[in-house]
Amino acid sequence: MFPATHALIARWSAPQYRSAVSTVIFIGQDTGLVAGTLLAGVLCEYGFAGGWPFVFYVFGVVGCVWSAAWFLLCYDSPATHPRITAAERKYWETTIGTTQLVAHPPTPWLQILTSVPVWALTVAFFACNWGYLTLVICLPLYMHDILGVDIAKNGAFSALPFVLPIVIGPVSGLLADWLRSKLSTTVVRKLFCAVSFTLVACILILTGYVGCDSVLAVAVMCAITACASLAFATVLVNQLDLAPLHAGKIMGLTATFANLGAIAAPHVVSAMTHQRSTRSEWQNVFFLLAAMYAISAVVYVVFGSGERQSWADDNNASRDQPQLRDSLDRKK
């Protein structure tokens, strides 16, 4: 979904609001995580067809209904949408430009694959996914196995760390867009990445020394997920800064490597903690993760960019190209 979503955001959002739009859309993941976790328990206990099967039936039906809505309501751009008003189409033409609404320039794969800012973003996205999946999957194990805190007994404790990103993600997007009106996009993207990753790294180091206190343990988890969500205004949006017309492809590339980090995370934790995990082994896990966040922050701050790249547009296209205007008129 990520590449398709970015391809749509590039043509259905004003450039000055893309941080807010992107973060609002992508916190759907965390909302689904919280809602799905809570709903699955209820369906298992009170559902039909033996409990667990009912969970799959309900979620499967929800997916089918959503798919039907997606096919009926989503279009490539305002230029191809058959039901929006002339006034709204005119707004998008003025805000984004007629060429970008309909242009499909050839993908400059060589420039993308050799772009330093793209790979800097890939490194940051990789670290963000690795860290986030470690927190989601493995940190509760640490709380249970080492600290003796069974947060699964309390639904609120289990859900709270994942509720915070639902709030902080969009807030960080709004703040990023506000700062972009006063600072350069590059400075804002680097600032959010550096602050987020630095805070998470520091808290991870402290996590290894947390005592057996359930309230403190959950507070640490909340602090980490909250600080990690600040980076959403960079790792989920920067693709649109670099090349809006190719944002979907860049998201596909960066998300592929980010998901490799998500796959590696639990395996690395397993290898470092062995069968009988100890506090010292988990401290090494946190130190490694903190180091990864710190190194990724440095890489992105040094090599990242928020500027539109020279290869982002089709050099042969013009914003006022007559045939594109004729195409728009016919579609109206």
C-alpha positions in Angstrom: 0.0 0.0 0.0 2.8 2.4 0.8 3.9 3.1 -2.9 0.3 3.5 -4.1 -0.5 5.8 -1.2 2.5 8.1 -2.0 1.6 8.2 -5.7 -1.8 9.5 -4.7 -0.5 11.9 -2.0 1.7 13.5 -4.7 -1.3 14.5 -6.7 -4.0 14.9 -4.1 -2.3 17.1 -1.5 -0.9 20.6 -1.5 2.9 20.6 -1.2 2.9 22.8 1.9 0.7 20.3 3.8 2.2 17.0 2.8 3.8 16.3 6.2 0.4 16.6 7.9 -1.4 14.6 5.2 1.1 11.8 5.1 1.3 11.4 8.9 -2.5 11.4 9.3 -2.8 8.7 6.6 0.0 6.5 8.0 -1.1 6.5 11.6 -3.9 4.3 10.3 -1.4 1.5 11.0 -1.2 2.3 14.7 -5.0 2.8 14.9 -5.5 -0.6 13.3 -3.0 -2.2 15.6 -4.8 -0.9 18.7 -8.3 -1.5 17.4 -7.4 -5.0 16.0 -5.7 -6.1 19.2 -8.6 -5.1 21.4 -11.3 -6.3 18.9 -9.7 -9.7 18.4 -9.9 -10.5 22.1 -13.6 -9.6 22.2 -14.3 -11.6 19.1 -12.5 -14.6 20.4 -14.4 -14.6 23.6 -17.9 -13.8 22.3 -17.7 -14.6 18.6 -19.2 -17.5 16.6 -17.5 -20.3 14.7 -15.2 -21.2 17.6 -13.7 -17.9 18.5 -10.5 -17.4 16.5 -12.1 -18.3 13.1 -14.6 -15.5 13.6 -11.7 -13.0 14.0 -10.5 -13.9 10.5 -14.0 -13.7 9.0 -14.6 -10.3 10.4 -11.2 -8.8 9.5 -11.5 -10.5 6.0 -14.9 -8.9 5.4 -13.5 -5.5 6.5 -10.7 -5.9 4.0 -13.2 -6.7 1.2 -15.4 -3.7 2.1 -12.4 -1.4 2.2 -11.2 -2.7 -1.2 -14.5 -2.0 -2.8 -14.4 1.5 -1.5 -10.8 1.9 -2.7 -11.7 0.8 -6.3 -14.8 3.0 -6.4 -13.5 6.2 -4.8 -9.7 6.5 -5.7 -8.4 7.9 -8.9 -4.9 8.7 -10.1 -5.3 12.5 -9.9 -8.0 15.3 -9.9 -7.5 15.4 -13.7 -8.9 11.9 -14.1 -11.6 12.0 -11.3 -15.1 11.9 -12.9 -17.1 13.3 -10.0 -15.2 16.3 -8.5 -16.4 19.8 -9.3 -14.8 22.1 -11.8 -13.9 24.5 -8.9 -12.0 21.7 -7.1 -10.2 20.6 -10.2 -9.2 24.2 -10.8 -7.9 24.4 -7.3 -5.6 21.4 -7.8 -4.4 22.7 -11.2 -3.4 25.9 -9.5 -1.9 24.3 -6.4 0.0 21.4 -8.0 0.2 22.4 -11.7 -1.6 21.0 -14.7 1.5 19.1 -15.9 2.1 17.3 -12.7 -1.6 16.2 -12.5 -1.4 14.2 -15.7 2.4 13.7 -16.4 3.9 10.2 -16.2 7.5 10.8 -17.0 9.8 7.7 -17.4 11.3 6.6 -14.2 14.9 7.7 -13.8 16.0 4.5 -12.1 19.7 5.2 -12.5 19.4 8.6 -10.9 17.3 7.2 -8.1 19.6 4.3 -7.3 22.6 6.5 -7.3 21.0 9.4 -5.3 22.8 10.0 -2.0 19.6 11.6 -0.4 17.5 8.6 -1.4 20.0 6.2 0.3 20.3 8.4 3.3 16.5 8.3 3.7 16.7 4.5 3.2 19.1 4.2 6.1 16.8 6.3 8.3 13.7 4.3 7.3 15.6 1.0 7.9 16.6 2.1 11.4 13.1 3.4 12.2 11.5 0.1 11.2 14.1 -2.1 12.9 13.7 -0.1 16.1 9.9 0.1 16.0 9.4 -3.7 15.3 11.9 -4.5 18.1 9.8 -2.3 20.4 6.5 -3.8 19.3 7.6 -7.4 19.4 10.5 -7.8 21.7 10.3 -5.1 24.4 7.2 -6.7 26.0 9.2 -9.9 26.2 11.9 -8.0 28.1 9.4 -6.5 30.4 7.9 -10.0 31.1 11.0 -12.2 31.2 13.5 -9.9 32.9 11.3 -7.4 34.9 8.5 -9.8 35.7 5.9 -7.3 34.4 3.0 -9.0 32.6 1.5 -5.9 30.8 -0.8 -8.3 28.8 -2.9 -8.6 31.9 -4.0 -5.0 31.6 -5.5 -4.0 28.2 -4.9 -0.3 28.8 -1.2 -0.9 29.6 -0.8 -3.0 26.5 -2.5 -0.5 24.2 -1.2 2.8 25.6 2.3 2.7 24.0 0.7 2.3 20.6 -2.0 4.9 21.2 0.5 7.7 21.6 1.8 7.6 18.0 -1.8 8.1 16.8 -1.7 11.5 18.5 1.9 12.5 18.2 2.3 11.4 14.5 -0.1 13.9 13.1 1.0 16.6 15.5 4.6 16.1 14.3 3.3 16.5 10.7 1.5 19.7 11.5 4.5 21.1 13.3 6.8 20.1 10.5 4.7 21.9 7.9 4.5 25.0 10.2 8.3 25.0 10.5 8.7 24.6 6.8 7.0 27.9 6.3 9.9 29.4 8.4 12.8 27.1 7.7 14.0 25.1 4.7 12.5 21.7 4.2 15.9 20.1 4.5 16.5 21.6 7.9 13.1 20.5 9.1 13.4 16.9 7.9 16.9 16.6 9.5 15.7 18.2 12.7 12.9 15.8 13.2 15.0 12.8 12.4 17.9 13.9 14.6 15.7 14.7 17.6 13.6 11.6 17.3 16.5 9.2 16.9 18.6 10.8 19.6 15.8 10.7 22.2 15.0 7.1 21.4 18.7 6.1 21.6 19.0 7.8 25.0 15.9 6.2 26.4 16.9 2.7 25.1 20.1 2.9 27.0 18.2 3.8 30.2 15.7 0.9 29.5 18.4 -1.6 30.4 18.5 -0.3 33.9 14.8 0.0 34.6 13.7 -1.7 37.8 10.8 -4.1 38.3 8.1 -1.4 38.3 5.1 -2.0 36.0 4.2 1.7 35.9 7.8 2.8 35.1 8.1 0.0 32.5 5.0 1.1 30.6 6.1 4.7 30.9 9.4 3.8 29.3 7.6 2.0 26.4 5.4 5.1 26.0 8.3 7.4 25.9 10.1 5.3 23.2 7.1 5.0 20.9 6.2 8.7 21.3 9.7 9.8 20.5 10.0 7.3 17.6 6.8 8.7 16.1 8.4 12.1 15.7 10.5 10.6 12.9 7.3 9.9 10.9 7.5 13.5 9.6 10.7 12.6 7.9 10.8 8.9 7.0 7.2 8.8 5.7 7.3 12.1 3.9 10.8 12.8 2.5 10.1 10.7 -0.6 7.6 13.4 -1.7 10.2 16.1 -1.2 12.8 14.5 -3.4 10.6 13.7 -6.4 6.9 14.0 -6.1 6.2 12.3 -9.5 8.3 9.4 -8.5 7.4 9.3 -4.8 5.6 5.9 -5.1 8.7 4.3 -6.6 11.0 5.8 -4.0 8.7 4.7 -1.3 8.7 1.2 -2.7 12.5 1.2 -2.6 12.9 2.7 0.8 10.1 0.6 2.3 11.7 -2.6 0.9 14.9 -2.0 2.8 12.9 -0.8 5.9 11.0 -4.1 5.9 14.3 -6.0 5.8 15.1 -4.3 9.0 11.7 -5.3 10.4 12.4 -9.0 9.4 15.9 -8.9 11.0 14.9 -7.3 14.3 13.4 -10.3 16.1 16.1 -12.7 14.7 18.9 -10.4 16.0 17.1 -10.2 19.4 16.8 -14.0 19.5 20.4 -14.5 18.6 21.6 -12.0 21.3 19.4 -13.3 24.1 19.7 -17.1 23.5 17.3 -19.4 25.3 17.8 -18.1 28.8 17.8 -14.3 28.5 19.5 -12.2 31.1 19.4 -8.5 31.9 23.0 -8.1 30.5 22.1 -9.7 27.2 19.1 -7.4 26.9 21.2 -4.4 27.7 23.4 -5.4 24.7 20.3 -5.5 22.6 19.3 -2.0 23.7 22.9 -0.7 23.2 23.0 -2.1 19.7 19.6 -0.6 18.8 20.7 2.8 20.4 23.9 2.7 18.3 21.9 2.0 15.1 19.6 5.0 15.8 22.5 7.2 16.5 24.5 6.2 13.4 21.3 6.5 11.2 20.7 10.0 12.6 24.2 11.1 11.7 23.9 9.6 8.2 20.7 11.3 7.5 21.8 14.7 8.9 25.0 14.6 6.8 23.6 13.2 3.5 19.8 13.7 3.6 17.9 16.4 1.8 14.5 17.9 1.6 15.0 19.6 -1.7 13.5 18.6 -5.0 16.1 16.7 -6.9 17.3 17.7 -10.4 16.1 14.4 -11.9 12.6 14.7 -10.3 10.9 16.1 -13.4 10.7 15.2 -17.0 13.0 17.8 -18.6 11.0 17.7 -21.8 7.7 18.6 -20.1 6.5 22.2 -19.5 4.0 23.2 -16.9 2.0 25.1 -19.6 2.4 22.4 -22.3 -0.6 22.9 -24.7 -1.4 19.3 -25.3 -1.7 18.6 -21.6 -4.1 21.5 -21.2 -6.1 20.0 -24.2 -6.2 16.7 -22.4 -7.5 18.2 -19.2 -10.2 20.1 -21.2 -11.4 16.8 -22.8 -11.5 15.1 -19.4 -13.6 18.0 -18.0 
